[in-house]
Amino acid sequence: MKSRAVQQGRAITTPEAFVAGAVAGSVAAILTNPFDVVKTYWQVEVGERQCKAVPKHPQPSVSMHECMKRILQDHGPRGLFVGLAPRMSKVGPACAIMISSYEFCKASFRQYNSRTDGVP
């Protein structure tokens, strides 16, 4: 979107930035969700150990790769995408707001600076 706007000789609009941010955030949520699932499994495992007074080992017992293999064996590929909808409903809008706010402020400051250039 931004490259098209630059080719047309104009700045990206706030709605365009909002959509681009939402799409980017959603794609990022999809790509990183399997790692978030593994992290959650690790946190649960460590918490259960602490509750059961297992000797002090705050690290998870298996590697990320082993944990992913276990999730795939137990739940199939869908197991790595558990919780994707709530994550996307959080990350997509957050990125949309952040990117569009950044682009809006950048344009506002650029416009302000162009009016005050050379004024002491």
Rosetta constraint file for C-alpha pairs under 8 A:
AtomPair CA 1 CA 5 HARMONIC 6.26 0.50
AtomPair CA 1 CA 12 HARMONIC 7.52 0.50
AtomPair CA 1 CA 16 HARMONIC 7.11 0.50
AtomPair CA 1 CA 20 HARMONIC 7.25 0.50
AtomPair CA 2 CA 6 HARMONIC 6.16 0.50
AtomPair CA 2 CA 11 HARMONIC 7.73 0.50
AtomPair CA 2 CA 12 HARMONIC 5.78 0.50
AtomPair CA 3 CA 7 HARMONIC 6.09 0.50
AtomPair CA 4 CA 8 HARMONIC 6.23 0.50
AtomPair CA 5 CA 9 HARMONIC 6.30 0.50
AtomPair CA 5 CA 10 HARMONIC 5.34 0.50
AtomPair CA 5 CA 11 HARMONIC 5.94 0.50
AtomPair CA 5 CA 12 HARMONIC 5.70 0.50
AtomPair CA 6 CA 10 HARMONIC 5.57 0.50
AtomPair CA 6 CA 11 HARMONIC 6.43 0.50
AtomPair CA 6 CA 12 HARMONIC 7.70 0.50
AtomPair CA 11 CA 107 HARMONIC 7.87 0.50
AtomPair CA 12 CA 16 HARMONIC 6.32 0.50
AtomPair CA 12 CA 17 HARMONIC 6.56 0.50
AtomPair CA 12 CA 103 HARMONIC 7.65 0.50
AtomPair CA 13 CA 17 HARMONIC 6.22 0.50
AtomPair CA 13 CA 104 HARMONIC 7.92 0.50
AtomPair CA 14 CA 18 HARMONIC 6.07 0.50
AtomPair CA 14 CA 100 HARMONIC 5.44 0.50
AtomPair CA 14 CA 101 HARMONIC 7.79 0.50
AtomPair CA 14 CA 103 HARMONIC 6.83 0.50
AtomPair CA 14 CA 104 HARMONIC 6.09 0.50
AtomPair CA 15 CA 19 HARMONIC 6.26 0.50
AtomPair CA 15 CA 100 HARMONIC 7.27 0.50
AtomPair CA 16 CA 20 HARMONIC 6.11 0.50
AtomPair CA 16 CA 100 HARMONIC 7.92 0.50
AtomPair CA 17 CA 21 HARMONIC 5.98 0.50
AtomPair CA 17 CA 96 HARMONIC 7.20 0.50
AtomPair CA 17 CA 99 HARMONIC 6.11 0.50
AtomPair CA 17 CA 100 HARMONIC 4.72 0.50
AtomPair CA 17 CA 103 HARMONIC 6.80 0.50
AtomPair CA 18 CA 22 HARMONIC 6.20 0.50
AtomPair CA 18 CA 96 HARMONIC 4.53 0.50
AtomPair CA 18 CA 97 HARMONIC 6.35 0.50
AtomPair CA 18 CA 99 HARMONIC 6.45 0.50
AtomPair CA 18 CA 100 HARMONIC 4.78 0.50
AtomPair CA 19 CA 23 HARMONIC 6.15 0.50
AtomPair CA 19 CA 96 HARMONIC 6.40 0.50
AtomPair CA 20 CA 24 HARMONIC 6.03 0.50
AtomPair CA 20 CA 96 HARMONIC 6.95 0.50
AtomPair CA 20 CA 99 HARMONIC 7.84 0.50
AtomPair CA 21 CA 25 HARMONIC 5.95 0.50
AtomPair CA 21 CA 92 HARMONIC 7.17 0.50
AtomPair CA 21 CA 93 HARMONIC 7.82 0.50
AtomPair CA 21 CA 95 HARMONIC 5.00 0.50
AtomPair CA 21 CA 96 HARMONIC 3.91 0.50
AtomPair CA 21 CA 97 HARMONIC 7.28 0.50
AtomPair CA 21 CA 98 HARMONIC 7.41 0.50
AtomPair CA 21 CA 99 HARMONIC 5.35 0.50
AtomPair CA 21 CA 100 HARMONIC 6.98 0.50
AtomPair CA 22 CA 26 HARMONIC 6.06 0.50
AtomPair CA 22 CA 91 HARMONIC 7.97 0.50
AtomPair CA 22 CA 92 HARMONIC 4.48 0.50
AtomPair CA 22 CA 93 HARMONIC 5.70 0.50
AtomPair CA 22 CA 94 HARMONIC 7.67 0.50
AtomPair CA 22 CA 95 HARMONIC 5.72 0.50
AtomPair CA 22 CA 96 HARMONIC 4.36 0.50
AtomPair CA 23 CA 27 HARMONIC 6.15 0.50
AtomPair CA 23 CA 92 HARMONIC 6.79 0.50
AtomPair CA 23 CA 96 HARMONIC 7.86 0.50
AtomPair CA 24 CA 28 HARMONIC 6.13 0.50
AtomPair CA 24 CA 92 HARMONIC 7.44 0.50
AtomPair CA 24 CA 95 HARMONIC 7.33 0.50
AtomPair CA 25 CA 29 HARMONIC 6.10 0.50
AtomPair CA 25 CA 88 HARMONIC 7.58 0.50
AtomPair CA 25 CA 91 HARMONIC 5.59 0.50
AtomPair CA 25 CA 92 HARMONIC 4.50 0.50
AtomPair CA 25 CA 93 HARMONIC 7.63 0.50
AtomPair CA 25 CA 94 HARMONIC 7.65 0.50
AtomPair CA 25 CA 95 HARMONIC 5.26 0.50
AtomPair CA 25 CA 96 HARMONIC 7.26 0.50
AtomPair CA 26 CA 30 HARMONIC 6.26 0.50
AtomPair CA 26 CA 88 HARMONIC 5.58 0.50
AtomPair CA 26 CA 91 HARMONIC 6.59 0.50
AtomPair CA 26 CA 92 HARMONIC 4.88 0.50
AtomPair CA 27 CA 31 HARMONIC 6.22 0.50
AtomPair CA 28 CA 32 HARMONIC 6.04 0.50
AtomPair CA 29 CA 33 HARMONIC 5.71 0.50
AtomPair CA 29 CA 84 HARMONIC 7.42 0.50
AtomPair CA 29 CA 87 HARMONIC 6.67 0.50
AtomPair CA 29 CA 88 HARMONIC 5.86 0.50
AtomPair CA 29 CA 91 HARMONIC 6.64 0.50
AtomPair CA 29 CA 92 HARMONIC 7.78 0.50
AtomPair CA 30 CA 81 HARMONIC 7.88 0.50
AtomPair CA 30 CA 84 HARMONIC 6.97 0.50
AtomPair CA 30 CA 88 HARMONIC 7.58 0.50
AtomPair CA 32 CA 36 HARMONIC 6.45 0.50
AtomPair CA 33 CA 37 HARMONIC 6.18 0.50
AtomPair CA 33 CA 80 HARMONIC 7.03 0.50
AtomPair CA 33 CA 81 HARMONIC 6.04 0.50
AtomPair CA 33 CA 84 HARMONIC 6.55 0.50
AtomPair CA 34 CA 38 HARMONIC 6.38 0.50
AtomPair CA 34 CA 68 HARMONIC 7.94 0.50
AtomPair CA 34 CA 80 HARMONIC 4.62 0.50
AtomPair CA 34 CA 81 HARMONIC 5.92 0.50
AtomPair CA 35 CA 39 HARMONIC 6.17 0.50
AtomPair CA 35 CA 80 HARMONIC 7.99 0.50
AtomPair CA 36 CA 40 HARMONIC 6.19 0.50
AtomPair CA 37 CA 41 HARMONIC 6.28 0.50
AtomPair CA 37 CA 80 HARMONIC 6.14 0.50
AtomPair CA 37 CA 81 HARMONIC 7.33 0.50
AtomPair CA 37 CA 82 HARMONIC 7.11 0.50
AtomPair CA 38 CA 42 HARMONIC 6.22 0.50
AtomPair CA 38 CA 64 HARMONIC 6.73 0.50
AtomPair CA 38 CA 67 HARMONIC 6.48 0.50
AtomPair CA 38 CA 68 HARMONIC 6.64 0.50
AtomPair CA 38 CA 80 HARMONIC 7.86 0.50
AtomPair CA 39 CA 43 HARMONIC 6.19 0.50
AtomPair CA 40 CA 44 HARMONIC 6.20 0.50
AtomPair CA 41 CA 45 HARMONIC 6.17 0.50
AtomPair CA 42 CA 46 HARMONIC 6.15 0.50
AtomPair CA 42 CA 60 HARMONIC 5.48 0.50
AtomPair CA 43 CA 47 HARMONIC 6.04 0.50
AtomPair CA 43 CA 60 HARMONIC 7.80 0.50
AtomPair CA 44 CA 48 HARMONIC 6.06 0.50
AtomPair CA 45 CA 49 HARMONIC 6.28 0.50
AtomPair CA 45 CA 60 HARMONIC 6.63 0.50
AtomPair CA 46 CA 50 HARMONIC 6.31 0.50
AtomPair CA 46 CA 57 HARMONIC 7.84 0.50
AtomPair CA 46 CA 58 HARMONIC 5.92 0.50
AtomPair CA 46 CA 59 HARMONIC 6.80 0.50
AtomPair CA 46 CA 60 HARMONIC 6.12 0.50
AtomPair CA 47 CA 51 HARMONIC 6.23 0.50
AtomPair CA 48 CA 52 HARMONIC 6.15 0.50
AtomPair CA 49 CA 53 HARMONIC 6.10 0.50
AtomPair CA 49 CA 54 HARMONIC 5.17 0.50
AtomPair CA 49 CA 55 HARMONIC 7.97 0.50
AtomPair CA 50 CA 54 HARMONIC 6.11 0.50
AtomPair CA 50 CA 56 HARMONIC 7.63 0.50
AtomPair CA 62 CA 66 HARMONIC 5.88 0.50
AtomPair CA 62 CA 67 HARMONIC 6.18 0.50
AtomPair CA 63 CA 67 HARMONIC 6.12 0.50
AtomPair CA 64 CA 68 HARMONIC 6.12 0.50
AtomPair CA 65 CA 69 HARMONIC 6.23 0.50
AtomPair CA 66 CA 70 HARMONIC 6.17 0.50
AtomPair CA 67 CA 71 HARMONIC 6.21 0.50
AtomPair CA 68 CA 72 HARMONIC 6.13 0.50
AtomPair CA 68 CA 80 HARMONIC 7.53 0.50
AtomPair CA 69 CA 73 HARMONIC 6.13 0.50
AtomPair CA 70 CA 74 HARMONIC 6.07 0.50
AtomPair CA 71 CA 75 HARMONIC 5.64 0.50
AtomPair CA 71 CA 76 HARMONIC 6.81 0.50
AtomPair CA 71 CA 79 HARMONIC 6.07 0.50
AtomPair CA 71 CA 80 HARMONIC 6.88 0.50
AtomPair CA 72 CA 76 HARMONIC 4.25 0.50
AtomPair CA 72 CA 77 HARMONIC 5.50 0.50
AtomPair CA 72 CA 78 HARMONIC 7.99 0.50
AtomPair CA 72 CA 79 HARMONIC 6.44 0.50
AtomPair CA 72 CA 80 HARMONIC 7.25 0.50
AtomPair CA 74 CA 79 HARMONIC 7.92 0.50
AtomPair CA 75 CA 79 HARMONIC 4.84 0.50
AtomPair CA 76 CA 80 HARMONIC 7.81 0.50
AtomPair CA 77 CA 81 HARMONIC 7.42 0.50
AtomPair CA 78 CA 82 HARMONIC 6.62 0.50
AtomPair CA 83 CA 87 HARMONIC 6.29 0.50
AtomPair CA 84 CA 88 HARMONIC 5.99 0.50
AtomPair CA 85 CA 89 HARMONIC 6.10 0.50
AtomPair CA 86 CA 90 HARMONIC 6.35 0.50
AtomPair CA 87 CA 91 HARMONIC 6.00 0.50
AtomPair CA 88 CA 92 HARMONIC 5.39 0.50
AtomPair CA 89 CA 93 HARMONIC 6.68 0.50
AtomPair CA 90 CA 94 HARMONIC 6.25 0.50
AtomPair CA 91 CA 95 HARMONIC 6.03 0.50
AtomPair CA 92 CA 96 HARMONIC 6.16 0.50
AtomPair CA 93 CA 97 HARMONIC 6.08 0.50
AtomPair CA 94 CA 98 HARMONIC 6.13 0.50
AtomPair CA 95 CA 99 HARMONIC 5.92 0.50
AtomPair CA 96 CA 100 HARMONIC 5.99 0.50
AtomPair CA 97 CA 101 HARMONIC 5.85 0.50
AtomPair CA 98 CA 102 HARMONIC 6.08 0.50
AtomPair CA 99 CA 103 HARMONIC 6.17 0.50
AtomPair CA 100 CA 104 HARMONIC 5.97 0.50
AtomPair CA 101 CA 105 HARMONIC 6.05 0.50
AtomPair CA 102 CA 106 HARMONIC 6.00 0.50
AtomPair CA 103 CA 107 HARMONIC 6.11 0.50
AtomPair CA 104 CA 108 HARMONIC 6.13 0.50
AtomPair CA 105 CA 109 HARMONIC 6.04 0.50
AtomPair CA 106 CA 110 HARMONIC 6.03 0.50
AtomPair CA 107 CA 111 HARMONIC 6.07 0.50
AtomPair CA 108 CA 112 HARMONIC 6.10 0.50
AtomPair CA 109 CA 113 HARMONIC 5.94 0.50
AtomPair CA 110 CA 114 HARMONIC 6.12 0.50
AtomPair CA 111 CA 115 HARMONIC 6.46 0.50
AtomPair CA 112 CA 116 HARMONIC 6.40 0.50
AtomPair CA 113 CA 117 HARMONIC 5.79 0.50
